Amino acid sequence: MNFIAAAIIMCAAAIGVGFGMCFATSKAVDAAARQPEAASKIQTILLLGCALAESTAIYAFVIAIIMATAG
């Protein structure tokens, strides 16, 4: 049962992070197209946001490993 819970956690995290990063990237590209002079600032903020979103997936991975090995 722990393996099923771990798989659900990983799937939900991967889907959520994937959609979030796609949405953020599309908005960043749109913003850079509207204001090319601010592209470097937009890129910096985008990379920071993507790193934070990816850390959520890493936390979910760690929790899934703990759940799969417990009990």
C-alpha positions as CSV (number, residue, x, y, z in Angstrom):
1,M,0.0,0.0,0.0
2,N,2.9,2.3,0.7
3,F,4.1,1.9,-2.9
4,I,0.8,3.0,-4.3
5,A,0.8,6.1,-2.1
6,A,4.3,6.9,-3.1
7,A,3.4,6.5,-6.8
8,I,0.4,8.8,-6.4
9,I,2.5,11.4,-4.7
10,M,5.1,11.3,-7.5
11,C,2.6,11.4,-10.3
12,A,0.7,14.4,-8.7
13,A,3.9,16.3,-8.0
14,A,5.3,15.6,-11.5
15,I,2.0,16.7,-13.2
16,G,1.7,19.8,-11.0
17,V,5.3,20.9,-11.4
18,G,5.2,20.2,-15.2
19,F,2.1,22.4,-15.7
20,G,3.4,25.1,-13.4
21,M,6.7,25.3,-15.2
22,C,5.0,25.3,-18.6
23,F,2.7,28.1,-17.6
24,A,5.6,30.2,-16.1
25,T,7.7,29.6,-19.2
26,S,4.9,30.7,-21.6
27,K,4.2,33.8,-19.6
28,A,7.9,34.7,-19.5
29,V,8.2,34.3,-23.3
30,D,5.2,36.5,-23.7
31,A,6.6,39.1,-21.4
32,A,10.0,39.0,-23.1
33,A,8.3,39.4,-26.5
34,R,6.5,42.5,-25.2
35,Q,9.5,44.1,-23.6
36,P,12.7,42.8,-25.1
37,E,14.8,45.2,-23.0
38,A,13.7,43.5,-19.8
39,A,14.4,40.0,-21.1
40,S,17.4,39.4,-18.8
41,K,15.4,40.3,-15.7
42,I,12.5,38.1,-16.8
43,Q,14.9,35.2,-17.5
44,T,16.4,35.6,-14.0
45,I,13.0,35.5,-12.3
46,L,11.9,32.6,-14.5
47,L,14.9,30.5,-13.6
48,L,14.4,31.2,-9.9
49,G,10.8,30.3,-10.1
50,C,11.5,27.1,-12.1
51,A,14.2,26.1,-9.5
52,L,11.6,26.6,-6.7
53,A,9.0,24.5,-8.6
54,E,11.6,21.8,-9.2
55,S,12.5,21.7,-5.5
56,T,8.8,20.9,-4.9
57,A,9.2,17.8,-7.1
58,I,12.4,16.8,-5.3
59,Y,10.6,17.1,-1.9
60,A,7.8,14.9,-3.2
61,F,10.4,12.4,-4.4
62,V,12.1,12.3,-1.0
63,I,8.7,11.8,0.7
64,A,7.8,9.0,-1.8
65,I,11.1,7.2,-1.0
66,I,10.5,7.5,2.7
67,M,6.9,6.2,2.3
68,A,8.0,3.3,0.1
69,T,10.7,2.2,2.5
70,A,8.7,2.6,5.7
71,G,7.0,-0.3,7.2
